[in-house]
């Protein structure tokens, strides 16, 4: 009786996408606790959403929905973080 190999890719990808979503929520809470203006928060997360959603949809179009979700959430987070750190000028140490 042969054993089948265990596929760790799908659970690992689901876990990674969940962690990136949790990190994005932490970024929102950090921006809120730093008393950033609502317009700055909306611009940061709007920029991330406007890039992350099309990337997730485009990758899902090629029958890879989990990879698309991970890529979209990652782009969402890094663009929002980049906007807050580079454009607004908040040091990254204050967020973490």
Secondary structure, 3 states (H helix, E strand, C coil): CCCCCCCCHHHHHHHHHHHHHHHHHHHHHHHHHCCCCHHHHHHHHHHHHHHHHHHHHHHHHCCCHHHHHHHHHHHHHHHHHHHHHHHHCCCHHHHC
